[in-house]
Amino acid sequence: MKKHHLLALFVALGLLVGLLLAPGTAAQGPSTQLVMILDGSGSISSDEWTLITNGLADAIENPDCIPHDGSVELTVIQFSTNARLEVGPVVITSANASSVATQIRGISQMGGMTCIACGFCLAQDVLLNHPSSHYNASLKQALNLVTDGAPNECADCADCTGDPNWECPSSDCPDGVDEYDSAEAARDYVISRLGMTPGQDEIDAEFIGTQGAASDWLKDKIVWPQPGSYAYDPPFTAGWVRVIPDAATFADTVCEKITEIVPTPTPAPVGGIIVPVSKVELLAPYLGLAALMLAAVAAAVVRRRRA
């Protein structure tokens, strides 16, 4: 075989190896960090708690509700007299969606009081400091509060940073501060610490009950960006409160609300291909063929020299 044929083969093999080592075009990590902050206080019955957790789990298992392509990182926090991390942060994929749903269904209700501030304080600590977190200010942070009442416990976010068990205790309210003030301060702390920006990030809420003073407070003081609004039918404006009559309705509508929060993945162009993050799978047949051809060339050269 002539030398230029051998040179061409080496060049082709080099190009394949270069393509293998180049960065992939698929997402390298999540684009949205979704935090579900669930009220597990005593005003929620055990049957209602089961409906809430099963409804959320069903939505996580359904790729039409939440993408299974690694674009969403999920965190689930439960709050009552204190708050604790229940699930995540975990990037949802087709490989783990079912197991994450099982974890959610297995969350035991804490009971107790209603420390909304605790839930917010813990959310920022988990996103910023948890070992598996992908926090970056350029990602979308979306916090979704689910509650059936008004706050009746205070919390100091400084007490919730670096807790080894990922918990946040309630505390006595300082002089001149009530439970509403504490929840509002914790919400402001989250926005500041995470560097949340309007147009990208949001805090939303589901209120289980009837529209009134408690849901108005969520709309005017908690959801973000402000001014908040009541959500009825999609599309929702970021910073919304949706009033739902019961936990069964939460289970029936949680999918709709997640799809409003999580951006729709950009589809692949018609007729195009999506290069996977690991291009070894895509290029392995071609690399194998090139290796066989190179081996054949080497053997031919050896035979010719011997001849």
C-alpha positions in Angstrom: 0.0 0.0 0.0 1.3 3.4 -0.8 2.5 5.9 1.8 -0.2 8.5 1.1 -2.9 5.9 1.7 -1.4 5.1 5.1 -1.1 8.8 5.9 -4.8 9.4 5.0 -5.8 6.6 7.3 -3.8 8.1 10.2 -5.4 11.5 9.6 -8.9 10.0 9.6 -8.2 8.2 12.9 -6.9 11.4 14.4 -10.1 13.3 13.4 -12.2 10.6 15.1 -10.2 10.8 18.3 -10.4 14.6 18.3 -14.2 14.4 17.9 -14.3 11.9 20.8 -12.4 14.3 23.1 -14.3 17.5 22.1 -17.0 18.8 24.4 -20.5 17.3 23.9 -23.5 19.3 22.8 -25.9 17.8 25.4 -26.6 19.5 28.7 -23.7 19.0 31.2 -26.0 19.6 34.2 -29.4 20.8 35.3 -30.8 24.1 34.1 -33.5 24.4 36.8 -33.3 23.8 40.5 -36.8 23.0 41.8 -37.4 23.1 45.5 -40.7 21.8 46.9 -41.3 23.1 50.4 -44.1 21.0 51.9 -46.2 21.8 55.0 -46.2 18.7 57.3 -47.7 20.4 60.3 -50.5 19.0 62.4 -53.2 20.9 60.6 -52.6 18.5 57.6 -54.2 15.2 58.2 -52.4 11.9 57.6 -54.7 11.2 54.7 -54.0 14.6 53.2 -50.3 14.1 53.6 -50.5 10.8 51.7 -52.4 12.6 48.9 -49.8 15.3 48.7 -46.8 13.1 48.7 -48.3 10.5 46.3 -49.4 13.3 43.9 -45.9 14.8 43.9 -44.4 11.3 43.4 -46.7 10.6 40.5 -45.7 13.8 38.8 -42.0 13.0 39.2 -42.5 9.6 37.6 -44.3 11.2 34.6 -41.9 12.7 32.0 -44.7 14.8 30.7 -44.7 16.6 34.0 -41.0 16.9 34.7 -38.3 16.2 32.2 -36.2 13.0 32.7 -33.3 14.4 30.7 -31.2 15.7 33.6 -32.3 19.3 33.2 -34.1 19.5 36.6 -32.6 19.1 40.0 -35.2 18.3 42.6 -35.1 19.1 46.4 -38.0 18.2 48.8 -38.1 19.9 52.2 -40.8 19.3 54.8 -41.5 21.9 57.5 -43.5 22.0 60.7 -42.1 23.1 64.1 -38.7 22.7 62.3 -37.7 21.9 58.7 -35.8 18.9 57.4 -34.4 17.8 54.0 -36.3 14.8 52.8 -35.2 14.2 49.2 -32.2 15.4 47.1 -30.9 17.5 45.8 -31.1 15.0 43.0 -31.0 15.4 39.2 -34.0 13.7 37.7 -33.3 11.2 34.9 -35.1 8.3 33.3 -32.9 6.0 35.4 -33.8 7.4 38.8 -37.2 9.0 38.5 -39.0 5.9 39.9 -36.7 5.6 42.9 -37.0 9.3 43.7 -40.8 8.9 43.5 -40.6 6.0 46.0 -38.5 8.2 48.3 -41.2 10.9 48.2 -44.0 8.4 48.9 -42.1 7.2 52.0 -41.7 10.6 53.6 -43.2 10.5 57.1 -45.2 13.5 58.3 -43.7 15.4 61.2 -46.8 17.1 62.6 -46.4 20.1 64.9 -46.5 23.8 64.3 -46.1 25.8 61.1 -42.6 27.3 60.7 -42.7 28.6 57.1 -39.5 30.6 57.8 -37.8 27.2 58.7 -38.6 25.9 55.2 -37.1 28.9 53.4 -34.0 29.1 55.6 -33.2 25.4 54.9 -33.8 25.7 51.2 -31.0 28.3 50.7 -28.6 26.2 52.9 -29.3 23.1 50.9 -28.9 24.7 47.5 -25.7 26.6 48.4 -24.0 24.0 50.6 -25.2 20.5 50.0 -22.4 18.3 48.5 -24.5 17.2 45.5 -25.8 20.7 44.7 -25.3 22.2 41.3 -26.0 25.7 42.5 -25.1 28.5 40.1 -26.8 31.9 39.9 -27.2 31.4 36.2 -29.5 28.5 36.7 -33.2 28.9 37.4 -34.1 28.6 41.0 -37.8 27.9 41.6 -39.2 27.5 45.1 -42.7 26.1 45.5 -44.4 26.4 48.9 -47.3 24.2 49.7 -49.2 25.1 52.9 -52.7 25.2 54.4 -52.3 28.0 57.0 -50.4 30.9 58.3 -47.1 30.7 60.1 -47.0 30.4 63.9 -43.2 29.8 64.5 -40.2 32.0 63.9 -36.7 31.0 62.7 -33.3 32.5 62.4 -31.6 31.5 59.1 -28.2 31.7 60.8 -29.2 28.8 63.0 -29.9 26.7 59.9 -26.6 27.0 58.1 -24.2 24.1 58.1 -26.5 21.7 60.2 -25.0 18.2 59.7 -28.5 16.7 59.6 -29.8 19.2 57.1 -32.5 20.5 59.5 -33.6 24.0 60.6 -35.1 24.5 64.1 -37.7 27.1 65.0 -36.7 29.7 67.5 -38.3 32.3 69.8 -39.5 35.4 67.9 -37.3 38.5 68.7 -38.9 41.5 70.3 -41.1 43.3 67.9 -41.1 40.5 65.3 -43.9 38.1 64.8 -44.2 34.8 62.8 -45.2 36.6 59.6 -42.3 39.0 59.9 -39.9 36.0 60.4 -41.3 34.2 57.3 -41.0 37.3 55.2 -37.4 37.9 56.4 -36.5 34.3 55.6 -38.0 34.7 52.1 -35.9 37.8 51.6 -32.8 36.0 52.8 -33.3 33.2 50.3 -33.7 35.7 47.4 -30.5 37.6 48.5 -28.4 34.5 49.2 -29.3 32.7 46.0 -29.0 35.9 43.9 -32.4 35.4 42.5 -33.4 37.6 39.6 -36.8 38.5 38.1 -37.4 37.0 34.7 -35.4 33.9 35.6 -36.2 32.8 39.1 -39.5 32.5 41.1 -41.2 31.7 44.4 -44.7 30.3 44.1 -47.3 28.8 46.4 -50.2 26.5 46.6 -52.6 27.4 49.4 -54.9 24.5 50.5 -58.1 26.1 51.7 -60.2 29.1 50.7 -59.1 32.4 49.5 -58.7 34.9 52.3 -56.3 36.7 54.6 -53.7 33.8 54.7 -53.6 33.4 50.9 -53.6 37.2 50.4 -50.5 37.4 52.7 -48.8 34.7 50.5 -49.7 36.7 47.4 -48.5 40.1 48.7 -45.6 39.1 50.9 -44.2 35.7 50.1 -44.4 34.8 46.4 -41.9 36.5 44.1 -41.3 38.5 41.9 -43.8 41.0 43.2 -46.5 42.0 42.7 -47.8 38.5 43.3 -51.0 37.2 41.6 -53.5 34.5 41.9 -53.2 31.7 39.4 -56.3 30.2 37.9 -55.7 28.8 34.5 -52.3 28.5 32.7 -50.2 30.3 31.7 -49.2 31.6 35.1 -47.1 34.7 35.8 -44.1 34.0 38.0 -44.9 34.9 41.6 -48.3 33.2 41.8 -50.5 31.7 44.5 -53.0 29.0 43.5 -55.8 28.4 46.0 -56.9 24.8 46.0 -59.8 23.4 48.1 -58.1 20.2 49.3 -55.1 17.9 49.1 -56.8 15.8 46.5 -56.9 18.8 44.2 -53.2 19.4 44.8 -52.5 15.8 43.7 -54.6 16.3 40.6 -53.1 19.6 39.6 -49.4 19.4 40.7 -48.3 18.2 37.2 -49.9 21.3 35.6 -48.0 23.6 38.0 -44.7 21.9 37.6 -44.9 22.3 33.8 -45.6 26.0 34.4 -42.4 26.3 36.5 -40.0 24.2 34.6 -39.0 25.4 31.1 -39.9 23.2 28.2 -36.7 21.5 26.9 -35.6 22.7 23.5 -36.4 20.0 20.9 -33.7 18.7 18.6 -33.8 20.1 15.1 -35.8 18.1 12.5 -33.5 15.6 10.8 -30.7 16.3 13.2 -29.1 14.2 15.8 -28.3 14.9 19.5 -24.8 14.0 20.3 -24.7 12.3 23.8 -22.5 13.7 26.5 -20.5 10.5 26.3 -19.6 10.2 22.6 -17.8 6.9 23.1 -21.2 5.2 22.5 -21.7 7.1 19.3 -18.2 6.7 17.9 -17.2 3.3 19.2 -18.2 1.5 15.9 -16.1 3.9 13.8 -13.2 3.8 16.1 -13.3 0.0 16.0 -13.4 0.0 12.2 -10.5 2.4 12.0 -8.5 0.3 14.4 -9.1 -2.8 12.3 -8.1 -1.0 9.1 -4.9 0.3 10.8 -4.1 -3.2 11.9 -4.6 -4.5 8.4 -2.4 -1.8 7.0 0.3 -2.6 9.5 0.2 -6.3 8.6 0.4 -5.5 4.9 3.4 -3.3 5.4 5.2 -6.0 7.4 4.5 -8.6 4.8 5.8 -6.4 2.0 9.0 -5.6 3.9 9.6 -9.3 4.5 9.0 -10.0 0.8 
